[in-house]
Amino acid sequence: MADFPAETPSNLGAALTTRTGTTNADTLPAGSVVVARNAGAGAHTMTLTVGAQFDGLAVSSRVHTVAAGGVYAFRVPAAYGDANGRVPLAINGTASEVTYHILGV
């Protein structure tokens, strides 16, 4: 499991680190934005495990679907974070077909 930080683009521009998907939950910072690209022939799901609770009850995981050959962006709400502000991410199937960038915007 990798604990990935968010990268913040600046007015001067910045090179971004391309992350490769894994099937076991890597973690992202709550409040970040993810831009994912699926190079595979089939759709992939990216599942965020929500660390928050409502009235003491667990909140369901949030699933984002990235179409084959598509690029997809989503925000990781700050409320999804665990006590350390981290959110686990899992990618189904051949996860290495999905690459993504994590932005702290």
Biopython code that builds the backbone (N, CA, C, O; Angstrom):
import numpy as np
from Bio.PDB.StructureBuilder import StructureBuilder

atoms = [
    (1, "MET", "N", (0.854, -1.174, 0.000)),
    (1, "MET", "CA", (0.000, 0.000, 0.000)),
    (1, "MET", "C", (0.895, 1.231, 0.000)),
    (1, "MET", "O", (1.844, 1.323, 0.778)),
    (2, "ALA", "N", (0.583, 2.172, -0.879)),
    (2, "ALA", "CA", (1.331, 3.420, -0.966)),
    (2, "ALA", "C", (0.464, 4.566, -0.470)),
    (2, "ALA", "O", (-0.741, 4.611, -0.718)),
    (3, "ASP", "N", (1.096, 5.482, 0.226)),
    (3, "ASP", "CA", (0.417, 6.664, 0.757)),
    (3, "ASP", "C", (0.846, 7.844, -0.107)),
    (3, "ASP", "O", (1.902, 8.434, 0.120)),
    (4, "PHE", "N", (0.017, 8.192, -1.110)),
    (4, "PHE", "CA", (0.391, 9.212, -2.070)),
    (4, "PHE", "C", (-0.002, 10.611, -1.600)),
    (4, "PHE", "O", (-1.108, 10.799, -1.093)),
    (5, "PRO", "N", (0.886, 11.593, -1.762)),
    (5, "PRO", "CA", (0.541, 12.982, -1.450)),
    (5, "PRO", "C", (-0.137, 13.649, -2.637)),
    (5, "PRO", "O", (-0.094, 13.139, -3.756)),
    (6, "ALA", "N", (-0.757, 14.784, -2.387)),
    (6, "ALA", "CA", (-1.317, 15.602, -3.468)),
    (6, "ALA", "C", (-0.226, 16.540, -3.958)),
    (6, "ALA", "O", (0.659, 16.927, -3.196)),
    (7, "GLU", "N", (-0.293, 16.903, -5.228)),
    (7, "GLU", "CA", (0.642, 17.859, -5.800)),
    (7, "GLU", "C", (-0.131, 19.115, -6.155)),
    (7, "GLU", "O", (-1.266, 19.041, -6.626)),
    (8, "THR", "N", (0.482, 20.268, -5.930)),
    (8, "THR", "CA", (-0.198, 21.531, -6.178)),
    (8, "THR", "C", (0.422, 22.231, -7.370)),
    (8, "THR", "O", (1.585, 22.632, -7.317)),
    (9, "PRO", "N", (-0.344, 22.386, -8.454)),
    (9, "PRO", "CA", (0.182, 23.140, -9.594)),
    (9, "PRO", "C", (0.350, 24.609, -9.203)),
    (9, "PRO", "O", (-0.382, 25.122, -8.357)),
    (10, "SER", "N", (1.307, 25.269, -9.816)),
    (10, "SER", "CA", (1.520, 26.684, -9.523)),
    (10, "SER", "C", (1.295, 27.513, -10.779)),
    (10, "SER", "O", (1.064, 26.970, -11.860)),
    (11, "ASN", "N", (1.364, 28.824, -10.631)),
    (11, "ASN", "CA", (1.225, 29.716, -11.780)),
    (11, "ASN", "C", (2.368, 29.522, -12.771)),
    (11, "ASN", "O", (2.235, 29.844, -13.952)),
    (12, "LEU", "N", (3.488, 28.994, -12.287)),
    (12, "LEU", "CA", (4.646, 28.773, -13.140)),
    (12, "LEU", "C", (4.588, 27.419, -13.828)),
    (12, "LEU", "O", (5.418, 27.123, -14.688)),
    (13, "GLY", "N", (3.607, 26.590, -13.454)),
    (13, "GLY", "CA", (3.505, 25.243, -14.005)),
    (13, "GLY", "C", (4.293, 24.271, -13.153)),
    (13, "GLY", "O", (5.179, 24.672, -12.397)),
    (14, "ALA", "N", (3.977, 23.011, -13.272)),
    (14, "ALA", "CA", (4.668, 21.994, -12.488)),
    (14, "ALA", "C", (4.505, 20.641, -13.166)),
    (14, "ALA", "O", (3.447, 20.332, -13.714)),
    (15, "ALA", "N", (5.562, 19.838, -13.121)),
    (15, "ALA", "CA", (5.465, 18.464, -13.603)),
    (15, "ALA", "C", (4.694, 17.667, -12.559)),
    (15, "ALA", "O", (4.908, 17.843, -11.359)),
    (16, "LEU", "N", (3.802, 16.798, -13.005)),
    (16, "LEU", "CA", (3.004, 15.985, -12.097)),
    (16, "LEU", "C", (3.500, 14.543, -12.123)),
    (16, "LEU", "O", (3.969, 14.054, -13.151)),
    (17, "THR", "N", (3.391, 13.877, -10.991)),
    (17, "THR", "CA", (3.787, 12.485, -10.883)),
    (17, "THR", "C", (2.618, 11.602, -11.291)),
    (17, "THR", "O", (1.527, 11.701, -10.729)),
    (18, "THR", "N", (2.851, 10.737, -12.274)),
    (18, "THR", "CA", (1.816, 9.803, -12.707)),
    (18, "THR", "C", (1.838, 8.593, -11.792)),
    (18, "THR", "O", (2.867, 7.933, -11.641)),
    (19, "ARG", "N", (0.704, 8.307, -11.186)),
    (19, "ARG", "CA", (0.567, 7.139, -10.309)),
    (19, "ARG", "C", (-0.046, 6.003, -11.109)),
    (19, "ARG", "O", (-0.872, 6.236, -11.991)),
    (20, "THR", "N", (0.356, 4.778, -10.806)),
    (20, "THR", "CA", (-0.211, 3.598, -11.459)),
    (20, "THR", "C", (-1.138, 2.919, -10.482)),
    (20, "THR", "O", (-0.799, 2.744, -9.311)),
    (21, "GLY", "N", (-2.304, 2.535, -10.956)),
    (21, "GLY", "CA", (-3.304, 1.927, -10.091)),
    (21, "GLY", "C", (-2.881, 0.585, -9.528)),
    (21, "GLY", "O", (-2.100, -0.143, -10.141)),
    (22, "THR", "N", (-3.403, 0.267, -8.360)),
    (22, "THR", "CA", (-3.203, -1.039, -7.736)),
    (22, "THR", "C", (-4.558, -1.534, -7.249)),
    (22, "THR", "O", (-5.475, -0.746, -7.018)),
    (23, "THR", "N", (-4.669, -2.839, -7.097)),
    (23, "THR", "CA", (-5.938, -3.388, -6.633)),
    (23, "THR", "C", (-6.079, -3.269, -5.127)),
    (23, "THR", "O", (-7.200, -3.264, -4.618)),
    (24, "ASN", "N", (-4.968, -3.173, -4.396)),
    (24, "ASN", "CA", (-5.077, -2.992, -2.949)),
    (24, "ASN", "C", (-5.090, -1.503, -2.653)),
    (24, "ASN", "O", (-4.455, -0.717, -3.355)),
    (25, "ALA", "N", (-5.780, -1.137, -1.660)),
    (25, "ALA", "CA", (-6.084, 0.269, -1.399)),
    (25, "ALA", "C", (-4.855, 1.115, -1.082)),
    (25, "ALA", "O", (-4.302, 1.038, 0.016)),
    (26, "ASP", "N", (-4.434, 1.921, -2.052)),
    (26, "ASP", "CA", (-3.471, 2.982, -1.789)),
    (26, "ASP", "C", (-4.259, 4.073, -1.085)),
    (26, "ASP", "O", (-5.489, 4.018, -1.049)),
    (27, "THR", "N", (-3.585, 5.054, -0.530)),
    (27, "THR", "CA", (-4.333, 6.131, 0.123)),
    (27, "THR", "C", (-4.040, 7.475, -0.520)),
    (27, "THR", "O", (-2.942, 7.741, -1.010)),
    (28, "LEU", "N", (-5.079, 8.314, -0.497)),
    (28, "LEU", "CA", (-5.036, 9.658, -1.053)),
    (28, "LEU", "C", (-5.385, 10.647, 0.048)),
    (28, "LEU", "O", (-6.027, 10.275, 1.030)),
    (29, "PRO", "N", (-4.972, 11.901, -0.099)),
    (29, "PRO", "CA", (-5.392, 12.891, 0.885)),
    (29, "PRO", "C", (-6.849, 13.306, 0.671)),
    (29, "PRO", "O", (-7.271, 13.552, -0.459)),
    (30, "ALA", "N", (-7.602, 13.381, 1.750)),
    (30, "ALA", "CA", (-8.968, 13.900, 1.692)),
    (30, "ALA", "C", (-8.899, 15.345, 1.219)),
    (30, "ALA", "O", (-8.000, 16.088, 1.612)),
    (31, "GLY", "N", (-9.840, 15.742, 0.381)),
    (31, "GLY", "CA", (-9.871, 17.103, -0.140)),
    (31, "GLY", "C", (-9.123, 17.281, -1.450)),
    (31, "GLY", "O", (-9.123, 18.377, -2.010)),
    (32, "SER", "N", (-8.487, 16.232, -1.949)),
    (32, "SER", "CA", (-7.741, 16.334, -3.208)),
    (32, "SER", "C", (-8.658, 16.090, -4.407)),
    (32, "SER", "O", (-9.823, 15.723, -4.256)),
    (33, "VAL", "N", (-8.107, 16.301, -5.592)),
    (33, "VAL", "CA", (-8.798, 16.019, -6.843)),
    (33, "VAL", "C", (-7.982, 14.959, -7.581)),
    (33, "VAL", "O", (-6.757, 15.053, -7.658)),
    (34, "VAL", "N", (-8.665, 13.954, -8.121)),
    (34, "VAL", "CA", (-8.002, 12.881, -8.861)),
    (34, "VAL", "C", (-8.392, 12.993, -10.332)),
    (34, "VAL", "O", (-9.569, 13.136, -10.664)),
    (35, "VAL", "N", (-7.389, 12.926, -11.210)),
    (35, "VAL", "CA", (-7.622, 12.881, -12.654)),
    (35, "VAL", "C", (-7.067, 11.541, -13.118)),
    (35, "VAL", "O", (-5.861, 11.305, -13.049)),
    (36, "ALA", "N", (-7.956, 10.658, -13.595)),
    (36, "ALA", "CA", (-7.573, 9.296, -13.951)),
    (36, "ALA", "C", (-7.733, 9.047, -15.439)),
    (36, "ALA", "O", (-8.620, 9.602, -16.087)),
    (37, "ARG", "N", (-6.852, 8.199, -15.970)),
    (37, "ARG", "CA", (-6.907, 7.796, -17.380)),
    (37, "ARG", "C", (-6.925, 6.281, -17.441)),
    (37, "ARG", "O", (-6.100, 5.619, -16.812)),
    (38, "ASN", "N", (-7.864, 5.729, -18.198)),
    (38, "ASN", "CA", (-7.988, 4.290, -18.363)),
    (38, "ASN", "C", (-7.478, 3.924, -19.757)),
    (38, "ASN", "O", (-8.106, 4.271, -20.758)),
    (39, "ALA", "N", (-6.342, 3.225, -19.828)),
    (39, "ALA", "CA", (-5.771, 2.818, -21.106)),
    (39, "ALA", "C", (-6.270, 1.440, -21.523)),
    (39, "ALA", "O", (-5.867, 0.931, -22.569)),
    (40, "GLY", "N", (-7.128, 0.836, -20.735)),
    (40, "GLY", "CA", (-7.615, -0.508, -21.006)),
    (40, "GLY", "C", (-8.772, -0.548, -21.985)),
    (40, "GLY", "O", (-9.326, 0.481, -22.372)),
    (41, "ALA", "N", (-9.125, -1.774, -22.376)),
    (41, "ALA", "CA", (-10.212, -1.996, -23.318)),
    (41, "ALA", "C", (-11.575, -2.069, -22.633)),
    (41, "ALA", "O", (-12.605, -2.052, -23.307)),
    (42, "GLY", "N", (-11.591, -2.149, -21.318)),
    (42, "GLY", "CA", (-12.839, -2.213, -20.573)),
    (42, "GLY", "C", (-12.865, -1.163, -19.476)),
    (42, "GLY", "O", (-11.830, -0.599, -19.120)),
    (43, "ALA", "N", (-14.047, -0.904, -18.945)),
    (43, "ALA", "CA", (-14.195, 0.077, -17.862)),
    (43, "ALA", "C", (-13.522, -0.427, -16.581)),
    (43, "ALA", "O", (-13.403, -1.633, -16.363)),
    (44, "HIS", "N", (-13.091, 0.501, -15.753)),
    (44, "HIS", "CA", (-12.536, 0.193, -14.436)),
    (44, "HIS", "C", (-13.275, 1.009, -13.392)),
    (44, "HIS", "O", (-13.754, 2.106, -13.680)),
    (45, "THR", "N", (-13.369, 0.481, -12.185)),
    (45, "THR", "CA", (-13.935, 1.249, -11.089)),
    (45, "THR", "C", (-12.830, 1.640, -10.121)),
    (45, "THR", "O", (-11.898, 0.877, -9.867)),
    (46, "MET", "N", (-12.959, 2.837, -9.595)),
    (46, "MET", "CA", (-12.056, 3.345, -8.563)),
    (46, "MET", "C", (-12.923, 3.540, -7.320)),
    (46, "MET", "O", (-13.840, 4.361, -7.314)),
    (47, "THR", "N", (-12.625, 2.780, -6.273)),
    (47, "THR", "CA", (-13.459, 2.776, -5.077)),
    (47, "THR", "C", (-12.752, 3.495, -3.934)),
    (47, "THR", "O", (-11.641, 3.132, -3.547)),
    (48, "LEU", "N", (-13.410, 4.514, -3.402)),
    (48, "LEU", "CA", (-12.925, 5.245, -2.229)),
    (48, "LEU", "C", (-13.627, 4.685, -1.003)),
    (48, "LEU", "O", (-14.856, 4.641, -0.955)),
    (49, "THR", "N", (-12.861, 4.260, -0.021)),
    (49, "THR", "CA", (-13.437, 3.786, 1.236)),
    (49, "THR", "C", (-13.616, 4.991, 2.147)),
    (49, "THR", "O", (-12.644, 5.643, 2.530)),
    (50, "VAL", "N", (-14.850, 5.278, 2.485)),
    (50, "VAL", "CA", (-15.169, 6.463, 3.279)),
    (50, "VAL", "C", (-14.874, 6.192, 4.754)),
    (50, "VAL", "O", (-15.400, 5.245, 5.340)),
    (51, "GLY", "N", (-14.026, 7.036, 5.345)),
    (51, "GLY", "CA", (-13.652, 6.857, 6.742)),
    (51, "GLY", "C", (-14.610, 7.522, 7.710)),
    (51, "GLY", "O", (-14.517, 7.316, 8.920)),
    (52, "ALA", "N", (-15.529, 8.319, 7.186)),
    (52, "ALA", "CA", (-16.472, 9.047, 8.043)),
    (52, "ALA", "C", (-17.616, 8.137, 8.492)),
    (52, "ALA", "O", (-17.880, 7.096, 7.890)),
    (53, "GLN", "N", (-18.275, 8.554, 9.552)),
    (53, "GLN", "CA", (-19.469, 7.868, 10.015)),
    (53, "GLN", "C", (-20.591, 8.886, 10.176)),
    (53, "GLN", "O", (-20.347, 10.075, 10.384)),
    (54, "PHE", "N", (-21.822, 8.400, 10.076)),
    (54, "PHE", "CA", (-22.991, 9.237, 10.291)),
    (54, "PHE", "C", (-23.823, 8.579, 11.380)),
    (54, "PHE", "O", (-24.262, 7.440, 11.219)),
    (55, "ASP", "N", (-24.043, 9.277, 12.479)),
    (55, "ASP", "CA", (-24.747, 8.724, 13.636)),
    (55, "ASP", "C", (-24.134, 7.397, 14.085)),
    (55, "ASP", "O", (-24.845, 6.479, 14.492)),
    (56, "GLY", "N", (-22.808, 7.312, 14.005)),
    (56, "GLY", "CA", (-22.110, 6.109, 14.443)),
    (56, "GLY", "C", (-22.156, 4.955, 13.463)),
    (56, "GLY", "O", (-21.662, 3.867, 13.761)),
    (57, "LEU", "N", (-22.744, 5.177, 12.295)),
    (57, "LEU", "CA", (-22.849, 4.129, 11.286)),
    (57, "LEU", "C", (-21.869, 4.384, 10.146)),
    (57, "LEU", "O", (-21.637, 5.530, 9.763)),
    (58, "ALA", "N", (-21.295, 3.310, 9.608)),
    (58, "ALA", "CA", (-20.369, 3.427, 8.491)),
    (58, "ALA", "C", (-21.084, 3.972, 7.261)),
    (58, "ALA", "O", (-22.260, 3.684, 7.034)),
    (59, "VAL", "N", (-20.371, 4.752, 6.479)),
    (59, "VAL", "CA", (-20.892, 5.309, 5.242)),
    (59, "VAL", "C", (-20.393, 4.423, 4.100)),
    (59, "VAL", "O", (-19.233, 4.010, 4.103)),
    (60, "SER", "N", (-21.247, 4.129, 3.133)),
    (60, "SER", "CA", (-20.876, 3.263, 2.009)),
    (60, "SER", "C", (-19.715, 3.847, 1.221)),
    (60, "SER", "O", (-19.533, 5.063, 1.152)),
    (61, "SER", "N", (-18.934, 2.948, 0.627)),
    (61, "SER", "CA", (-17.837, 3.365, -0.233)),
    (61, "SER", "C", (-18.384, 4.116, -1.435)),
    (61, "SER", "O", (-19.529, 3.914, -1.838)),
    (62, "ARG", "N", (-17.562, 4.976, -2.000)),
    (62, "ARG", "CA", (-17.936, 5.766, -3.178)),
    (62, "ARG", "C", (-17.222, 5.172, -4.382)),
    (62, "ARG", "O", (-15.997, 5.049, -4.373)),
    (63, "VAL", "N", (-17.967, 4.800, -5.418)),
    (63, "VAL", "CA", (-17.399, 4.161, -6.598)),
    (63, "VAL", "C", (-17.485, 5.104, -7.797)),
    (63, "VAL", "O", (-18.547, 5.649, -8.101)),
    (64, "HIS", "N", (-16.345, 5.287, -8.475)),
    (64, "HIS", "CA", (-16.275, 6.080, -9.707)),
    (64, "HIS", "C", (-15.899, 5.130, -10.831)),
    (64, "HIS", "O", (-14.992, 4.313, -10.674)),
    (65, "THR", "N", (-16.589, 5.227, -11.966)),
    (65, "THR", "CA", (-16.310, 4.370, -13.108)),
    (65, "THR", "C", (-15.593, 5.169, -14.195)),
    (65, "THR", "O", (-16.047, 6.237, -14.607)),
    (66, "VAL", "N", (-14.459, 4.624, -14.650)),
    (66, "VAL", "CA", (-13.688, 5.252, -15.716)),
    (66, "VAL", "C", (-13.875, 4.387, -16.966)),
    (66, "VAL", "O", (-13.460, 3.229, -16.991)),
    (67, "ALA", "N", (-14.498, 4.952, -17.995)),
    (67, "ALA", "CA", (-14.783, 4.215, -19.227)),
    (67, "ALA", "C", (-13.491, 3.825, -19.938)),
    (67, "ALA", "O", (-12.449, 4.451, -19.745)),
    (68, "ALA", "N", (-13.571, 2.795, -20.751)),
    (68, "ALA", "CA", (-12.425, 2.351, -21.543)),
    (68, "ALA", "C", (-11.898, 3.508, -22.384)),
    (68, "ALA", "O", (-12.663, 4.176, -23.079)),
    (69, "GLY", "N", (-10.599, 3.739, -22.320)),
    (69, "GLY", "CA", (-9.983, 4.814, -23.094)),
    (69, "GLY", "C", (-10.319, 6.202, -22.606)),
    (69, "GLY", "O", (-9.946, 7.182, -23.250)),
    (70, "GLY", "N", (-11.016, 6.319, -21.477)),
    (70, "GLY", "CA", (-11.482, 7.615, -21.003)),
    (70, "GLY", "C", (-10.588, 8.276, -19.971)),
    (70, "GLY", "O", (-9.705, 7.651, -19.383)),
    (71, "VAL", "N", (-10.842, 9.550, -19.771)),
    (71, "VAL", "CA", (-10.207, 10.340, -18.720)),
    (71, "VAL", "C", (-11.332, 10.847, -17.833)),
    (71, "VAL", "O", (-12.353, 11.317, -18.335)),
    (72, "TYR", "N", (-11.157, 10.758, -16.527)),
    (72, "TYR", "CA", (-12.227, 11.052, -15.575)),
    (72, "TYR", "C", (-11.626, 11.795, -14.389)),
    (72, "TYR", "O", (-10.530, 11.458, -13.942)),
    (73, "ALA", "N", (-12.320, 12.791, -13.879)),
    (73, "ALA", "CA", (-11.839, 13.547, -12.722)),
    (73, "ALA", "C", (-12.898, 13.548, -11.636)),
    (73, "ALA", "O", (-14.095, 13.619, -11.917)),
    (74, "PHE", "N", (-12.444, 13.468, -10.391)),
    (74, "PHE", "CA", (-13.366, 13.552, -9.261)),
    (74, "PHE", "C", (-12.654, 14.122, -8.046)),
    (74, "PHE", "O", (-11.441, 13.991, -7.881)),
    (75, "ARG", "N", (-13.457, 14.759, -7.200)),
    (75, "ARG", "CA", (-12.940, 15.298, -5.938)),
    (75, "ARG", "C", (-13.111, 14.254, -4.854)),
    (75, "ARG", "O", (-14.105, 13.530, -4.816)),
    (76, "VAL", "N", (-12.122, 14.189, -3.969)),
    (76, "VAL", "CA", (-12.193, 13.317, -2.791)),
    (76, "VAL", "C", (-12.635, 14.224, -1.637)),
    (76, "VAL", "O", (-11.811, 14.961, -1.094)),
    (77, "PRO", "N", (-13.909, 14.188, -1.251)),
    (77, "PRO", "CA", (-14.396, 15.106, -0.226)),
    (77, "PRO", "C", (-13.603, 14.994, 1.086)),
    (77, "PRO", "O", (-13.202, 13.904, 1.494)),
    (78, "ALA", "N", (-13.394, 16.122, 1.718)),
    (78, "ALA", "CA", (-12.650, 16.137, 2.981)),
    (78, "ALA", "C", (-13.315, 15.255, 4.035)),
    (78, "ALA", "O", (-12.632, 14.674, 4.878)),
    (79, "ALA", "N", (-14.636, 15.152, 3.991)),
    (79, "ALA", "CA", (-15.371, 14.350, 4.973)),
    (79, "ALA", "C", (-15.105, 12.853, 4.829)),
    (79, "ALA", "O", (-15.427, 12.091, 5.741)),
    (80, "TYR", "N", (-14.527, 12.410, 3.709)),
    (80, "TYR", "CA", (-14.241, 10.988, 3.501)),
    (80, "TYR", "C", (-13.016, 10.517, 4.270)),
    (80, "TYR", "O", (-12.818, 9.313, 4.429)),
    (81, "GLY", "N", (-12.198, 11.432, 4.745)),
    (81, "GLY", "CA", (-10.932, 11.086, 5.379)),
    (81, "GLY", "C", (-11.078, 10.380, 6.712)),
    (81, "GLY", "O", (-12.052, 10.575, 7.440)),
    (82, "ASP", "N", (-10.076, 9.546, 7.017)),
    (82, "ASP", "CA", (-10.023, 8.906, 8.328)),
    (82, "ASP", "C", (-9.421, 9.900, 9.325)),
    (82, "ASP", "O", (-9.308, 11.087, 9.020)),
    (83, "ALA", "N", (-9.042, 9.433, 10.492)),
    (83, "ALA", "CA", (-8.497, 10.314, 11.530)),
    (83, "ALA", "C", (-7.203, 10.999, 11.082)),
    (83, "ALA", "O", (-6.833, 12.043, 11.619)),
    (84, "ASN", "N", (-6.516, 10.407, 10.096)),
    (84, "ASN", "CA", (-5.270, 10.985, 9.582)),
    (84, "ASN", "C", (-5.479, 11.782, 8.296)),
    (84, "ASN", "O", (-4.514, 12.250, 7.692)),
    (85, "GLY", "N", (-6.743, 11.939, 7.872)),
    (85, "GLY", "CA", (-7.036, 12.690, 6.661)),
    (85, "GLY", "C", (-6.729, 11.917, 5.384)),
    (85, "GLY", "O", (-6.527, 12.521, 4.331)),
    (86, "ARG", "N", (-6.692, 10.600, 5.465)),
    (86, "ARG", "CA", (-6.376, 9.749, 4.319)),
    (86, "ARG", "C", (-7.615, 8.966, 3.878)),
    (86, "ARG", "O", (-8.480, 8.649, 4.694)),
    (87, "VAL", "N", (-7.690, 8.658, 2.581)),
    (87, "VAL", "CA", (-8.816, 7.914, 2.020)),
    (87, "VAL", "C", (-8.252, 6.762, 1.186)),
    (87, "VAL", "O", (-7.520, 7.013, 0.229)),
    (88, "PRO", "N", (-8.573, 5.498, 1.520)),
    (88, "PRO", "CA", (-8.108, 4.362, 0.718)),
    (88, "PRO", "C", (-8.751, 4.348, -0.662)),
    (88, "PRO", "O", (-9.930, 4.666, -0.819)),
    (89, "LEU", "N", (-7.945, 3.969, -1.671)),
    (89, "LEU", "CA", (-8.396, 3.871, -3.052)),
    (89, "LEU", "C", (-8.068, 2.480, -3.573)),
    (89, "LEU", "O", (-6.935, 2.018, -3.436)),
    (90, "ALA", "N", (-9.043, 1.812, -4.167)),
    (90, "ALA", "CA", (-8.828, 0.507, -4.797)),
    (90, "ALA", "C", (-9.347, 0.570, -6.232)),
    (90, "ALA", "O", (-10.361, 1.212, -6.505)),
    (91, "ILE", "N", (-8.643, -0.102, -7.146)),
    (91, "ILE", "CA", (-9.023, -0.129, -8.560)),
    (91, "ILE", "C", (-9.235, -1.580, -8.957)),
    (91, "ILE", "O", (-8.405, -2.439, -8.661)),
    (92, "ASN", "N", (-10.348, -1.850, -9.628)),
    (92, "ASN", "CA", (-10.680, -3.237, -9.966)),
    (92, "ASN", "C", (-9.954, -3.709, -11.218)),
    (92, "ASN", "O", (-9.360, -2.914, -11.947)),
    (93, "GLY", "N", (-10.015, -5.022, -11.456)),
    (93, "GLY", "CA", (-9.492, -5.611, -12.690)),
    (93, "GLY", "C", (-7.993, -5.428, -12.838)),
    (93, "GLY", "O", (-7.252, -5.488, -11.856)),
    (94, "THR", "N", (-7.550, -5.206, -14.061)),
    (94, "THR", "CA", (-6.127, -4.970, -14.334)),
    (94, "THR", "C", (-5.841, -3.520, -13.980)),
    (94, "THR", "O", (-5.849, -2.642, -14.843)),
    (95, "ALA", "N", (-5.591, -3.285, -12.719)),
    (95, "ALA", "CA", (-5.485, -1.924, -12.192)),
    (95, "ALA", "C", (-4.361, -1.131, -12.831)),
    (95, "ALA", "O", (-4.424, 0.098, -12.869)),
    (96, "SER", "N", (-3.328, -1.805, -13.335)),
    (96, "SER", "CA", (-2.209, -1.087, -13.943)),
    (96, "SER", "C", (-2.610, -0.373, -15.234)),
    (96, "SER", "O", (-1.843, 0.444, -15.743)),
    (97, "GLU", "N", (-3.796, -0.665, -15.773)),
    (97, "GLU", "CA", (-4.285, 0.048, -16.958)),
    (97, "GLU", "C", (-4.754, 1.458, -16.607)),
    (97, "GLU", "O", (-4.964, 2.284, -17.495)),
    (98, "VAL", "N", (-4.915, 1.728, -15.331)),
    (98, "VAL", "CA", (-5.379, 3.041, -14.874)),
    (98, "VAL", "C", (-4.204, 3.814, -14.292)),
    (98, "VAL", "O", (-3.539, 3.347, -13.367)),
    (99, "THR", "N", (-3.953, 5.003, -14.841)),
    (99, "THR", "CA", (-2.962, 5.904, -14.269)),
    (99, "THR", "C", (-3.711, 7.142, -13.798)),
    (99, "THR", "O", (-4.765, 7.481, -14.336)),
    (100, "TYR", "N", (-3.165, 7.811, -12.797)),
    (100, "TYR", "CA", (-3.878, 8.978, -12.267)),
    (100, "TYR", "C", (-2.913, 9.983, -11.652)),
    (100, "TYR", "O", (-1.770, 9.666, -11.322)),
    (101, "HIS", "N", (-3.412, 11.200, -11.512)),
    (101, "HIS", "CA", (-2.689, 12.302, -10.864)),
    (101, "HIS", "C", (-3.533, 12.768, -9.684)),
    (101, "HIS", "O", (-4.763, 12.762, -9.746)),
    (102, "ILE", "N", (-2.866, 13.168, -8.620)),
    (102, "ILE", "CA", (-3.546, 13.650, -7.413)),
    (102, "ILE", "C", (-3.208, 15.121, -7.240)),
    (102, "ILE", "O", (-2.047, 15.481, -7.041)),
    (103, "LEU", "N", (-4.222, 15.963, -7.316)),
    (103, "LEU", "CA", (-4.017, 17.404, -7.216)),
    (103, "LEU", "C", (-4.551, 17.927, -5.900)),
    (103, "LEU", "O", (-5.643, 17.556, -5.469)),
    (104, "GLY", "N", (-3.789, 18.777, -5.273)),
    (104, "GLY", "CA", (-4.229, 19.448, -4.050)),
    (104, "GLY", "C", (-4.658, 20.853, -4.403)),
    (104, "GLY", "O", (-3.885, 21.800, -4.250)),
    (105, "VAL", "N", (-5.894, 20.998, -4.876)),
    (105, "VAL", "CA", (-6.359, 22.306, -5.341)),
    (105, "VAL", "C", (-7.390, 22.864, -4.399)),
    (105, "VAL", "O", (-7.901, 23.962, -4.623)),
]
sb = StructureBuilder()
sb.init_structure("model")
sb.init_model(0)
sb.init_chain("A")
sb.init_seg("    ")
for serial, (resi, resn, name, xyz) in enumerate(atoms, 1):
    if name == "N":
        sb.init_residue(resn, " ", resi, " ")
    sb.init_atom(name, np.array(xyz, "f"), 0.0, 1.0, " ", f" {name:<3s}", serial, name[0])
structure = sb.get_structure()
